[in-house]
Amino acid sequence: MPEPTFTLGIEEEFQVVDPESRELKSHIQEMFAEGEKRLKDEIKREMHDPVIEVGTPICRNIGEARREITRLRREICTLVRESGLRIAAAGTHPISHWSTVPITSNERYERIVYELQMLARANLIFGLHVHVAIENLETRLQIMNAARYFLPHVFALSVNSPFWCAQNTGWKSYRAKVFERFPRTGIPDYFRTLGDYEEYVETLVATKCIDNPKKIWWDVRPHPFFPTLEYRICDVPMRVDETICFAALFQAITVKLYRLYRQNMGWRLYRRSLLNENKQRAARFGCEGKLIDFGKREEVPFGALLDELLEFVDDVVDELGSRKEVYYAREIMNNGTGADRQLRAYAQRNDLRDVVDYIVSETEYGIL
């Protein structure tokens, strides 16, 4: 069996913001039509009207991914500025209330709203999705089983949503708490075989729980239509450097776990219920708390587990050309996560408009 290509695809969900009110602003239809003309299928509408998603083409390596993400952010920032608006990258909007934000007119979204009602209307959140290509589905599933362990580690670095409906939630990622109300979210179960996974999906479809596996919204999933493992746990980051760091980490973790799998050396698998304890801690405290080392059965400062993660992938990052990008994780530790920086911006004057301005400036950092 040939080795996977491990190519990358990255999707970012952005907020469209009015720079005067700092509130979310619904698309101007002509603006989106112009965006589709310029970017074709690299730009997509989302369920809530003031949300724009962009997605890169297939990227052969992390350097190419950086160029594509930078290009797309520049295009989107320029597009909305032409309409007097701004783009903001954060897991939640600090001020706007979901109840005032219109839903995009689309049959798929209308069906989700019908099924989930207020849960769907309130799901006004913004994430980062990283695809790593593993062409064989059986291999993809086995790597997913092992990769679940590392999800809270990268998630803790990405937390970027402390505010919700004009409230300081006390959580570093309130986005995660909003999304967990949806069905079929969170860290997935362990699937022993491909047959187990296929039976699970077939049962959901047969019983009309879902019409296709795209409605399985796990934190990592075998993508239903692409030959990729899709990592979905992270808040969308403010800076391009952060997006590229998380993409590089997920790629390096995937490659290292594949190398172990190919040598019949498995990574120890833990119950979803245990892994969720670490996700909960990461959502609450980000990098400032402790996660659980399940092997030692003790709490460990996040920095120690980050050191272990970086050591774990160290022998593949040079081959991938991503050492600088992976080790940017230490910069995030030193300078603070997106949530930490939002909270510092708020502390200056206790004014959430300052936070929105800060997010916008950070989203454009190094772009314009």
WORA-V381191 format. One record per helix or strand. SS is the DSSP state (H for helix, E for strand). FROM is the first residue (numbers start at 1). TO is the last residue. If there is no record, write none. Layout:
# WORA-V381191
ss=[SS & SS]
from=[FROM & FROM]
to=[TO & TO]
This chain:
# WORA-V381191
ss=[E & E & H & E & E & E & E & H & E & H & E & H & H & E & H & E & E & E & E & H & E & H & H & E & E & E & E & H & H & E & E & H & H & H & H]
from=[8 & 24 & 29 & 43 & 48 & 51 & 59 & 62 & 85 & 98 & 103 & 107 & 118 & 127 & 137 & 161 & 163 & 167 & 173 & 174 & 185 & 194 & 213 & 217 & 220 & 228 & 235 & 240 & 272 & 290 & 298 & 302 & 323 & 338 & 352]
to=[18 & 24 & 42 & 45 & 48 & 55 & 59 & 81 & 88 & 100 & 103 & 116 & 121 & 133 & 158 & 161 & 164 & 168 & 173 & 179 & 186 & 206 & 215 & 218 & 222 & 231 & 235 & 262 & 288 & 293 & 301 & 320 & 335 & 349 & 363]
